[in-house]
């Protein structure tokens, strides 16, 4: 056997033993024997660097240091899940599903593990990239750290596709978490608060050898890719296991919502027997074709729903109610609490939402309150223990003036929140707008964080986001915690933001009600900022998915001379305020005014590619057939009820080839 063959044989044997131990929990050799083999491989690799393999088992011990984690755009967006809390929620969801897809609907139920979301990309069976969820659009490249986790396969086995992503959770088992805390306490250090936050923090440690010391695990549950030839969610879980992934075995296929609730009830009672933290059940439509038919909303898949276990509650005392001012001027009341442990974290603050909520629950300072942490990140007060209320208690009087600039608050008819109308002079609004502008989903200015923005405003260096482009390094260096290199990075980050595409710039402007999705719709329709500035309210309403409230807000924003001046300055500095020539080159108006329903399985292009072609050529996609549908693009296995409805409404049904002919 040659040296190269020996190295390859050792790598293959070690991968199999690693899989037996960490995935199957069925080792066939002792830890000592494994360590001897690993040491032999390390020695051979050191002597023969020409046989280097980036996915060798020896690299799991870590050692590489990452100073800055690269931001990577996901090939396939990582969506959030909608939450449900009752049988009625699930039945409503099922009703919506059955209106949109043909045939019987079955479900897979999977436990919802409470960890740090991760997306792993494999090409030709090798791990090439691991990216955190981030904002769902883009995340941080943490491949070096993920490679240290023993249950993550570096090379796959079996009939895997040439390229795909697989999503899952990085978790820290209770046993490993307890051991870590015992060691920290013994060393005189503060123990970690909970497994989830510790797992999440581990992914961003700069030294991968430190990550390797932590007993992290990786549980996978969702395969994403084009033309994977997988017909069901249950099959995808089975395939993933065959390829070498650690896939939880608790998943189950069911046919009714009652069976879903039986699964939920069982695991709500038995979840504490599991080695990991769980906070609910994820229910998915089992049939992949039906999943594709259902598609996504702006935030979540229509074919999946999270059922959250009963929220954890705690009792504490409300010390004081304070008020925060957001970038839009919205006032949010905040309950400042006696610190209390809730769901593994110490809670000191809770949201009170608005004046109506305070009045409805009759919440007062010094009250003993019930705090809940359910599907929301921020805890909320759900009630008051009136038996413990003191005799000198007085009802809460909601503030009438802005707590920052003392301007009289306004509350528009039909709206729950109060607002500070001092748009141009209220410091939190000024700082908040600039912080929104530089945020990750917007201009993503590297080297510039929220605290630095506040410093720049407070020092009088900027008063709006256009001022950022006039900053000089010499002005920034004197700021607190700002060295020459940091100042250079900040100025470079501002300069690079001029490359951010138009739809994200439009979102960054901070127009009320214009989120990411609306910004994309407006950018695609109008192509440049000047066309949006001059658009009438009536014209804006005619844009797909733009309602009267959004149209009024856009018009109001651009009617302001100061906002127009801001936009003109951004234009002068070279910020992208029109769709790039490259994007325009790939877009036409060939299908303008036409609405398409896509149904079935396609051969030449994937469903997502087909939908993109429709949108790139000016068409609109609908999930259901109606009298407004122009064409149904039908692939194999199109549902009979869709076919019947299209025929009844006399909607033309065209093939994949017919559609491609229309746009060429």
Buried (B, 14 or more C-beta within 10 A) or exposed (E): EEEEEBBBEBBEBBBEBBBBBBBEEEBEEEEEEBEEBBEBBBEBBEEEEEBEBEBBBBBBBBEBEBEEBEBBEBBBEBBEBBBBBEBEBBEEBBEEBEEBBBEEBBBBBBBBBBBBBBBBBBEEBBBEBBBBBBBBBBBBBBBBBBBBBBBBBBBBBEEBBEBBBBBBBBBBBBEBBEEBBEEEEEEEEEEBEBBBBBBBEBBBBBBBEBBBBBEBBBBBBBBBBBBBEBEBBBBBBBBBBBBBBBBBEBBBBBEEBEBBBBBBEBBBEEBEEBEBBBBBBBBBBBBBBBBBBBBBEEEBBBBBBBBBBEBBBBBBBBBEBBBBBBBBBBBBBBBEBEEBEBBBBEBBBBBBBBBEBBEEBBBBBBBBBBBBBBBEEEBBBBBBEEEEBEEEBEEBEBBEEBBBBEBEBEBEEEEEBBBBEBBEEBBBBBBBBBBBBBBBBBBBBBBBBBEBBBBBBEEEBBEBBBBBBEBEBEBBBEBEEBEEEBBBBBBBBBEBBBEBBBBBBBBBBBBBBBEBBBBBBBBBBBBBBEEBBEBEEEBBBEBEEBEEEBBBBBBEBBEEEEBEEBBBBBBEBEBBBBBEEEBEEEBEEBBEEBBBBBBBBBEEBBBEEBBBBBBBBBBBBBBEBEEEBBBBBBBEEBBEBBBEBBEEEEBEBBEBEEBBEBBE
